[in-house]
């Protein structure tokens, strides 16, 4: 048996919070990859923010060794995120493996994002091994969950019954991975062809790429070429994940590992790119790029500005390094009269935005002004008429039947029409609808969890852009338009939204020494107004007795000063206002 035949590359995929990281912990223990005394829950989740939120944000590769029937196998596992915002991470991991464990929580059954990650795995054409987790819990619905799995797989395959927490059934699942997942194809004697599925920045080694070697082999001092960017580099180090980086002599066809490139420019590296030898290498042969490389499309946009303009270059450098580790995050410079220099950033969803913002705060000690998230609109002119198009999504909700009336009401409140409801067994239904993305990204998911007591799940996919009857709503503070607070709103709700924003700002912006007008403007007309009353300072409080004219002089002087301040009209808006205004109802 060749070395390649003893390699198994696989991932764990599931809906968020179905136990992927816990199952990975058991694999690490069974294979003795991590010493018992060093084990901790969610071992592969290395960021504090992952542990605090109980979710996987970044995929995490690890190499394990396991002996079965006196044969030693190399198992390369990639633990993946479950949230829809990180689906691009999942797709890149799937392109680097031959198998996937589809994990389903026995207490929740198949969820909307289970269907989404399953679809990605099926498109990748890899072996799928289903497993039902948390069978030890008293609320487990094992038979119902098995029926749902067979329904979505369109197969009578029997899933594994496991408890990631207790370890029951996990050794048998690992053995099935070895027996069922095919060994990698490829030829180590061919020219190098490798897929980049992740990357990080190392202060000493520069850009370090995570790769799956499809053909050939690579070692230190090899000259490599990046096909998408045209960049070239000399390999500084190669190695594997145990789960920390461990240098090795070489990486060969079928293996997963890392390559330290020495490159200091993160913008030269694209996740999903193909690497091969450069023309200088003795084994050079021109090869075609691997299929499937594409730049992820941002769905939600927000602008990041440093509170102090002195931090602009620090923010720029931090964004570039985060982008290297997360290719679905995009940014470009912009400037604002109100906020100064900053960056317009693109994200896959609101959670993605929150994670990036939190990492900038924790890892780079940056204080930011973050504008309200928006979707991207396209404006065209046809027959002299301005037509505004906005992105629409296909929305899928899985819910117990008892909550359908509440969900229908929620959909109507968000201008969403239910198109179909299909039975999903055990009194559960799949609800299908098409919706404007702007209605989904802010608070729809929280509202859905509220009306269903947490029992419903949702997933959405972009289906294109459609014309919409929207109006640009601008917000003026003390007569000055604040670009960061402007937004598009449906024509029938623009007055309501203008009132909501001006009322919210009235509560959030501190009083000034002069009255501050808050105005909502649409189509050049003021449609809503609130006023923040001036903060009054008692300039006569220290006077005792004396002529009343002295007090009048002080009050007149104060009045004149307020008029001068009002004429200047500049109001400093606290940084937290831009996001807090979204939460005010």
Secondary structure, 3 states (H helix, E strand, C coil): CCCHHHEEEEEEEECCCCCHHHHHHHHHHHCCCCCHHHCCCCCCCCCHHHHHHCCCCCCEEEEEEEEECCEEEEEEEEECCCCHHHHHHHHHHHCCCCEEEEEEECCCCCCHHHHHHHHHHHHHCCEEEEEEECCCCCCCCHHHHHHHHHHHHCCCCCCEECCCCCCCCHHHHHHHHHHHCCCCCCCCCCCCEEEEEEEEEECCCEEEEEEEEEECEEECCCEEEECCCCCEEECCEEEEECCCEEECCEEECCCEEEEECCCCCHHHCCCCCEEEECCCCCCCCCCCCCCCCCCCCCCEEEEEEECCHHHHHHHHHHHHHHHHHCCCCEEEEEEECCCEEEEEEEECCHHHHHHHHHHHHHHHCCCEEECCCECCEEEEEECCEEEEEEEEEEEEEEEEHHHHHHHHHHHHHCCCEEEEEEECCCCEEEEEEEEEHHHCCCCHHHHHHHHCCCCCEEEEEEEEEEECCEEEEEEEECCEECHHHCEEEEHHHHHHHHHHHHHHHHHHCCCCCCCEEEEEEECCEEEEEEEECCCCCCCCCCCCCCCHHHHHHHHHHHHHHHHHHHHHCCCCCCCCHHHHHHHCC
